[in-house]
Amino acid sequence: MRLTVTDTGHGMAPDVKARVFEPFFSTKPKGEGTGLGLATVHAIVSQNGGRIDLYSEEGKGTAFHISLPGVAGEAGPHLAHDDAQEAPRGDGITVLVAEDEPGVREMTSRILGAHGYRVVQATTPAEALELCQSGEVRPDVLVTDVVMPGMSGQELAESVAAHLPGVPVVYMSGYSHDVIAHQGALDSGVLLVEKPFTEAALLHTVGAALKQREG
């Protein structure tokens, strides 16, 4: 399968094209871009056996050509979730989900809610912190994106811990732990679920976080 996305914008200079898929590289001013958008796309395509090619000329625009391998068989209405069904249920445990991307936030909340968790959503780190500081929410687990506008996931976790010590944290990212740790965005030894994640991966990682709290 081949997908092409084009625009008629300003195009990219050679030095920008050379780094466009690098994690955390951005031409936007500090605080206005994470530099993870195209890097995440590149990672997802590569992880699924595909490739992404870039063509760009200054003053003429940019084109991304994405090639993905075909898959035999018919798509069903949903995938099997055997591993997810084996994960421990939430039984009313409160999870605070902090994620600025609406689609990821809704999917994460839907998965957790369907398995018995009480989910509270926050669209920004500031909103998540306010919910905790005000006492409106006392989460049993914090699930947060690593990179968000205004405050990183790790900074959010540290701020929440200052008010509610001992709350376990699950981080979400489009990159592996090694990559984001190398960039200084996350300490080693934390729980991370890599986007795009499966239902089972999210549930088992949240379950591991709860076991950390109990231990």
ChimeraX attribute file (.defattr): number of C-alpha atoms within 10 A of each C-alpha:
attribute: neighborCount
match mode: 1-to-1
recipient: residues
	/A:1	9
	/A:2	12
	/A:3	10
	/A:4	12
	/A:5	10
	/A:6	13
	/A:7	12
	/A:8	12
	/A:9	13
	/A:10	13
	/A:11	18
	/A:12	18
	/A:13	12
	/A:14	12
	/A:15	8
	/A:16	13
	/A:17	14
	/A:18	11
	/A:19	13
	/A:20	21
	/A:21	20
	/A:22	15
	/A:23	21
	/A:24	19
	/A:25	17
	/A:26	19
	/A:27	12
	/A:28	10
	/A:29	8
	/A:30	9
	/A:31	10
	/A:32	12
	/A:33	16
	/A:34	17
	/A:35	18
	/A:36	20
	/A:37	17
	/A:38	16
	/A:39	18
	/A:40	19
	/A:41	15
	/A:42	21
	/A:43	20
	/A:44	17
	/A:45	16
	/A:46	14
	/A:47	11
	/A:48	10
	/A:49	11
	/A:50	17
	/A:51	17
	/A:52	17
	/A:53	11
	/A:54	16
	/A:55	13
	/A:56	20
	/A:57	16
	/A:58	12
	/A:59	12
	/A:60	13
	/A:61	15
	/A:62	18
	/A:63	17
	/A:64	15
	/A:65	14
	/A:66	18
	/A:67	17
	/A:68	15
	/A:69	12
	/A:70	10
	/A:71	8
	/A:72	6
	/A:73	6
	/A:74	6
	/A:75	8
	/A:76	7
	/A:77	6
	/A:78	6
	/A:79	7
	/A:80	9
	/A:81	11
	/A:82	9
	/A:83	13
	/A:84	18
	/A:85	13
	/A:86	11
	/A:87	18
	/A:88	14
	/A:89	18
	/A:90	20
	/A:91	11
	/A:92	13
	/A:93	16
	/A:94	20
	/A:95	24
	/A:96	23
	/A:97	27
	/A:98	28
	/A:99	25
	/A:100	18
	/A:101	12
	/A:102	10
	/A:103	10
	/A:104	16
	/A:105	19
	/A:106	14
	/A:107	12
	/A:108	22
	/A:109	20
	/A:110	14
	/A:111	18
	/A:112	23
	/A:113	20
	/A:114	12
	/A:115	17
	/A:116	15
	/A:117	18
	/A:118	18
	/A:119	22
	/A:120	17
	/A:121	19
	/A:122	19
	/A:123	15
	/A:124	21
	/A:125	26
	/A:126	14
	/A:127	13
	/A:128	23
	/A:129	18
	/A:130	15
	/A:131	19
	/A:132	18
	/A:133	16
	/A:134	10
	/A:135	11
	/A:136	9
	/A:137	16
	/A:138	18
	/A:139	22
	/A:140	19
	/A:141	22
	/A:142	25
	/A:143	29
	/A:144	28
	/A:145	27
	/A:146	24
	/A:147	26
	/A:148	21
	/A:149	15
	/A:150	13
	/A:151	14
	/A:152	17
	/A:153	27
	/A:154	19
	/A:155	16
	/A:156	23
	/A:157	24
	/A:158	15
	/A:159	16
	/A:160	23
	/A:161	15
	/A:162	12
	/A:163	15
	/A:164	16
	/A:165	11
	/A:166	14
	/A:167	20
	/A:168	22
	/A:169	29
	/A:170	24
	/A:171	24
	/A:172	25
	/A:173	20
	/A:174	24
	/A:175	21
	/A:176	14
	/A:177	22
	/A:178	12
	/A:179	13
	/A:180	19
	/A:181	14
	/A:182	11
	/A:183	12
	/A:184	10
	/A:185	17
	/A:186	21
	/A:187	14
	/A:188	13
	/A:189	8
	/A:190	13
	/A:191	18
	/A:192	24
	/A:193	23
	/A:194	16
	/A:195	18
	/A:196	16
	/A:197	14
	/A:198	15
	/A:199	18
	/A:200	17
	/A:201	18
	/A:202	23
	/A:203	24
	/A:204	18
	/A:205	19
	/A:206	27
	/A:207	17
	/A:208	17
	/A:209	22
	/A:210	19
	/A:211	11
	/A:212	13
	/A:213	13
	/A:214	9
	/A:215	6
